[in-house]
Amino acid sequence: MHPATKPPIPITRFLQPASRRLQRFAALFSLLFAFALASVCYAGPYCAIAYSKSTGRYGHGEGYDNRAAAEYRALAECGTRDARVVGWVKNGYLCLALGQYVGTYGVGYGSDIYSAKSRALRRCPSNSARIVQTVWAGARH
């Protein structure tokens, strides 16, 4: 081989640094995606329902990390001065049943939606009670 002629440089030599960068980027992207997915799949364990006996309005707060935050949101959504938190639950379902007349209500809780609805309907003194609000809080499976 002539001394002035150099052997060709393999193309893989130039691609290696880029492929390492690509691997690092892919690993970082995967990690960030996993964290984002985990945050979407987690809802805080507390929920609450507020109700106003004078107006019949109600509000809820669900997916909060503490009871106070869930109750605050429920009261804020209700939007009346006389609203009271009528129920809260950690890692479960909470239902509000309303009767035919304003001020007639029942609240039920449970680990499944059916027991929560059943309790709410049983606790409402009206024969024509209906479920108007169902909330859930806790870690998803």
C-alpha positions in Angstrom: 0.0 0.0 0.0 1.3 3.4 -0.8 2.2 5.5 2.3 0.2 8.5 1.2 -3.0 6.4 1.0 -4.7 5.7 4.2 -7.1 2.9 4.7 -10.7 3.9 4.8 -12.1 4.6 8.3 -15.0 2.3 9.1 -18.3 4.0 9.1 -19.2 2.4 12.4 -16.6 4.5 14.1 -18.6 7.6 13.4 -21.9 6.0 14.3 -20.9 4.8 17.7 -21.0 8.1 19.6 -24.4 8.9 18.0 -25.8 5.5 18.8 -24.6 5.9 22.4 -26.4 9.2 22.6 -29.5 7.6 21.1 -29.3 4.8 23.6 -29.0 7.3 26.5 -31.9 9.4 25.1 -34.1 6.3 24.7 -33.3 5.2 28.3 -34.1 8.7 29.7 -37.3 8.9 27.6 -38.4 5.5 28.9 -37.7 6.5 32.5 -39.7 9.8 32.1 -42.5 7.9 30.4 -42.6 5.4 33.2 -42.8 8.2 35.8 -45.6 10.0 33.9 -47.5 6.7 33.5 -47.2 6.0 37.2 -48.5 9.5 38.2 -51.5 9.0 35.8 -52.3 5.6 37.3 -52.2 6.9 40.9 -55.0 8.9 42.4 -54.8 10.0 46.0 -56.5 7.8 48.5 -59.1 10.4 49.8 -62.4 11.6 48.5 -65.3 13.6 50.1 -68.8 14.8 49.3 -70.4 18.0 50.6 -74.1 18.8 50.7 -76.3 21.8 51.4 -79.6 20.9 53.1 -81.1 24.3 52.2 -80.4 24.4 48.5 -79.8 20.7 47.6 -76.5 21.5 46.0 -73.6 19.1 46.4 -70.0 18.9 45.4 -67.1 16.4 45.6 -63.4 16.2 45.9 -61.6 13.0 44.8 -58.1 11.7 44.4 -56.5 13.8 47.1 -53.5 12.9 49.2 -55.2 14.0 52.5 -58.7 14.2 53.9 -58.6 18.0 54.4 -57.9 18.7 50.7 -60.7 16.4 49.6 -63.1 18.1 52.0 -62.0 21.6 51.0 -62.6 20.8 47.3 -66.0 19.2 48.0 -67.1 22.3 49.9 -65.8 24.6 47.2 -67.6 22.7 44.5 -70.8 22.9 46.5 -70.5 26.6 46.6 -73.0 27.4 49.4 -72.3 28.8 52.9 -74.3 26.2 54.7 -72.7 23.2 52.9 -71.3 20.5 55.1 -69.1 17.5 54.4 -71.5 14.6 54.7 -69.0 11.8 54.0 -65.4 11.0 53.2 -63.5 7.8 52.5 -60.0 6.6 52.1 -59.3 4.0 49.3 -62.9 3.3 48.4 -66.2 4.5 46.9 -68.5 7.1 48.3 -72.1 7.8 47.1 -74.7 10.4 47.8 -78.4 9.6 47.4 -81.0 12.3 47.4 -84.7 12.0 48.2 -87.7 13.6 46.7 -87.4 16.7 48.9 -84.5 19.1 49.4 -82.6 18.2 52.5 -83.3 14.5 52.4 -80.1 12.6 51.7 -78.1 9.5 52.5 -74.4 8.8 52.2 -72.8 5.4 51.7 -69.2 4.1 51.4 -67.6 0.8 50.5 -64.8 -1.0 48.9 -66.9 -1.6 45.8 -69.5 0.6 44.1 -72.4 -1.7 44.7 -72.1 -1.7 48.5 -71.6 2.1 48.5 -74.7 2.7 46.5 -76.7 0.3 48.6 -75.7 2.0 51.8 -76.5 5.4 50.5 -80.0 4.4 49.4 -80.7 2.6 52.7 -79.6 5.7 54.7 -81.8 8.1 52.8 -85.2 8.4 54.5 -87.0 8.9 51.2 -88.7 6.0 49.4 -87.9 7.6 46.1 -84.1 8.1 46.7 -81.7 8.1 43.8 -77.9 8.1 43.5 -76.7 11.5 42.3 -73.0 11.4 43.0 -70.4 8.6 43.1 -66.8 9.2 43.8 -63.8 6.9 44.1 -60.3 7.4 45.4 -57.3 5.1 45.8 -54.5 3.4 43.9 -55.5 1.7 40.7 -54.9 -1.9 40.1 
